[in-house]
Amino acid sequence: MNPVDQYIYNQVEPYQSIMLYVRSVQLKALPNVVEKYRYRVLYYVYNNKPICYLIILNPHYALKNLLQPESTSKYNVSLHF
């Protein structure tokens, strides 16, 4: 099993189903898209540019990052669309 499959199948529901659906849409819509898994993040690359990131964040950490000032935050939050 490759790292992408392993990452997806290790997720709990409903995240696993959502990731499988997004994966199927990406692969059908863009035949040349490349799946990559690095730094515990699944993402898709098209024409050498990342186009979609799939990651499950712990809600506690995500909320903590949004509430703390950036200078005191231990984590960085980055949203890519």
Backbone as CSV, one residue per row, in Angstrom:
resi,resn,N_x,N_y,N_z,CA_x,CA_y,CA_z,C_x,C_y,C_z
1,MET,0.857,-1.179,0.000,0.000,0.000,0.000,0.897,1.234,0.000
2,ASN,0.602,2.158,-0.902,1.421,3.365,-0.974,1.040,4.339,0.152
3,PRO,1.876,5.343,0.426,1.606,6.276,1.529,0.282,7.024,1.407
4,VAL,-0.143,7.359,0.187,-1.408,8.070,-0.005,-2.570,7.182,0.438
5,ASP,-2.595,5.939,-0.048,-3.653,5.002,0.343,-3.649,4.771,1.848
6,GLN,-2.471,4.588,2.397,-2.352,4.335,3.832,-2.904,5.508,4.641
7,TYR,-2.562,6.719,4.236,-3.052,7.908,4.934,-4.579,7.979,4.898
8,ILE,-5.157,7.767,3.720,-6.617,7.849,3.575,-7.309,6.755,4.380
9,TYR,-6.842,5.527,4.261,-7.518,4.409,4.924,-7.300,4.379,6.431
10,ASN,-6.361,5.163,6.932,-6.171,5.275,8.384,-7.071,6.332,9.020
11,GLN,-7.808,7.082,8.209,-8.694,8.116,8.741,-9.997,7.495,9.235
12,VAL,-10.599,8.135,10.221,-11.898,7.691,10.727,-13.000,8.306,9.868
13,GLU,-14.161,7.712,9.933,-15.316,8.267,9.224,-15.780,9.524,9.948
14,PRO,-16.281,10.507,9.310,-16.609,10.636,7.895,-15.430,11.109,7.044
15,TYR,-14.266,11.372,7.667,-13.129,11.933,6.940,-12.637,11.007,5.835
16,GLN,-12.633,9.708,6.102,-12.169,8.759,5.101,-13.046,8.815,3.847
17,SER,-14.347,8.818,4.025,-15.260,8.884,2.878,-15.111,10.191,2.104
18,ILE,-14.946,11.271,2.824,-14.771,12.575,2.173,-13.493,12.584,1.346
19,MET,-12.409,12.072,1.930,-11.136,12.038,1.208,-11.210,11.130,-0.018
20,LEU,-11.884,9.996,0.109,-12.031,9.096,-1.031,-12.846,9.750,-2.149
21,TYR,-13.877,10.494,-1.775,-14.685,11.181,-2.772,-13.879,12.279,-3.475
22,VAL,-13.193,13.100,-2.694,-12.389,14.182,-3.282,-11.301,13.590,-4.178
23,ARG,-10.721,12.494,-3.741,-9.694,11.823,-4.542,-10.270,11.363,-5.883
24,SER,-11.433,10.745,-5.859,-12.028,10.252,-7.104,-12.364,11.398,-8.054
25,VAL,-12.860,12.498,-7.512,-13.175,13.670,-8.344,-11.901,14.235,-8.971
26,GLN,-10.854,14.365,-8.154,-9.581,14.908,-8.667,-9.037,14.039,-9.797
27,LEU,-9.031,12.727,-9.579,-8.436,11.820,-10.564,-9.263,11.731,-11.848
28,LYS,-10.584,11.866,-11.741,-11.431,11.835,-12.938,-11.384,13.155,-13.695
29,ALA,-11.389,14.252,-12.971,-11.435,15.570,-13.614,-10.095,15.961,-14.237
30,LEU,-9.023,15.564,-13.591,-7.684,15.935,-14.066,-6.835,14.677,-14.208
31,PRO,-6.842,14.051,-15.361,-6.119,12.785,-15.533,-4.619,12.882,-15.262
32,ASN,-4.036,14.053,-15.423,-2.587,14.211,-15.213,-2.231,14.686,-13.808
33,VAL,-3.189,14.743,-12.916,-2.909,15.178,-11.551,-2.049,14.116,-10.855
34,VAL,-1.168,14.576,-9.982,-0.267,13.687,-9.251,-0.575,13.792,-7.771
35,GLU,-0.776,12.646,-7.131,-0.988,12.622,-5.681,0.367,12.582,-4.989
36,LYS,0.499,13.387,-3.945,1.742,13.388,-3.163,1.398,13.383,-1.687
37,TYR,2.284,12.792,-0.924,2.122,12.763,0.528,3.465,13.113,1.147
38,ARG,3.510,14.274,1.767,4.728,14.741,2.441,4.341,15.511,3.685
39,TYR,5.182,15.411,4.685,4.973,16.141,5.939,3.593,15.862,6.539
40,ARG,3.123,14.627,6.385,1.817,14.193,6.889,0.659,14.961,6.249
41,VAL,0.848,15.394,5.023,-0.195,16.110,4.282,-0.348,15.460,2.902
42,LEU,-1.590,15.162,2.546,-1.900,14.657,1.212,-2.252,15.854,0.338
43,TYR,-1.640,15.926,-0.830,-1.974,17.024,-1.731,-1.871,16.570,-3.175
44,TYR,-2.446,17.380,-4.059,-2.491,17.079,-5.479,-1.750,18.158,-6.250
45,VAL,-0.965,17.719,-7.224,-0.158,18.630,-8.031,-0.602,18.508,-9.479
46,TYR,-0.825,19.657,-10.115,-1.206,19.701,-11.522,-0.338,20.741,-12.210
47,ASN,0.333,20.342,-13.278,1.278,21.225,-13.982,2.335,21.776,-13.027
48,ASN,2.845,20.911,-12.175,3.896,21.252,-11.198,3.473,22.293,-10.169
49,LYS,2.165,22.444,-9.960,1.664,23.379,-8.953,0.670,22.656,-8.054
50,PRO,0.819,22.813,-6.737,-0.164,22.194,-5.835,-1.529,22.857,-6.001
51,ILE,-2.571,22.036,-6.105,-3.906,22.592,-6.321,-4.876,22.281,-5.199
52,CYS,-4.582,21.274,-4.373,-5.517,20.896,-3.317,-4.760,20.169,-2.216
53,TYR,-5.018,20.550,-0.975,-4.422,19.899,0.191,-5.521,19.222,0.993
54,LEU,-5.267,18.000,1.443,-6.214,17.287,2.295,-5.504,16.907,3.589
55,ILE,-5.940,17.493,4.669,-5.335,17.213,5.962,-6.403,17.299,7.036
56,ILE,-6.325,16.406,7.994,-7.238,16.412,9.134,-6.494,17.046,10.300
57,LEU,-7.025,18.147,10.799,-6.417,18.832,11.935,-7.194,18.527,13.199
58,ASN,-6.484,18.388,14.278,-7.116,18.245,15.573,-7.836,19.560,15.868
59,PRO,-9.147,19.520,16.127,-9.898,20.771,16.353,-9.317,21.618,17.474
60,HIS,-8.764,20.994,18.488,-8.188,21.742,19.605,-7.042,22.614,19.109
61,TYR,-6.138,22.055,18.297,-4.998,22.822,17.801,-5.427,23.891,16.804
62,ALA,-6.364,23.547,15.938,-6.832,24.526,14.950,-7.480,25.720,15.641
63,LEU,-8.334,25.468,16.638,-8.991,26.546,17.364,-7.977,27.354,18.152
64,LYS,-7.013,26.675,18.769,-5.984,27.371,19.542,-5.215,28.342,18.647
65,ASN,-4.903,27.923,17.433,-4.154,28.780,16.510,-4.947,30.009,16.109
66,LEU,-6.240,29.860,15.974,-7.059,30.985,15.553,-7.265,31.997,16.673
67,LEU,-7.213,31.526,17.920,-7.493,32.411,19.041,-6.255,33.114,19.579
68,GLN,-5.087,32.524,19.411,-3.877,33.120,19.961,-3.262,34.100,18.974
69,PRO,-2.652,35.158,19.495,-1.902,36.052,18.603,-0.760,35.278,17.953
70,GLU,-0.390,35.674,16.764,0.620,34.942,16.018,1.956,34.891,16.742
71,SER,2.310,35.927,17.476,3.599,35.956,18.146,3.693,34.928,19.264
72,THR,2.576,34.529,19.846,2.617,33.562,20.939,2.164,32.177,20.511
73,SER,1.702,32.046,19.282,1.204,30.761,18.809,2.366,29.813,18.516
74,LYS,2.220,28.584,18.977,3.236,27.566,18.730,3.075,26.959,17.333
75,TYR,1.886,27.061,16.768,1.577,26.447,15.479,1.184,27.509,14.470
76,ASN,1.433,27.227,13.217,1.016,28.123,12.136,-0.145,27.477,11.395
77,VAL,-1.154,28.252,11.081,-2.288,27.764,10.323,-2.215,28.387,8.938
78,SER,-2.352,27.536,7.936,-2.312,28.014,6.572,-3.438,27.369,5.795
79,LEU,-4.277,28.183,5.174,-5.373,27.675,4.371,-5.060,27.902,2.911
80,HIS,-5.208,26.861,2.096,-4.928,26.963,0.666,-6.151,26.511,-0.099
81,PHE,-6.586,27.324,-1.039,-7.725,26.982,-1.893,-7.305,27.037,-3.332
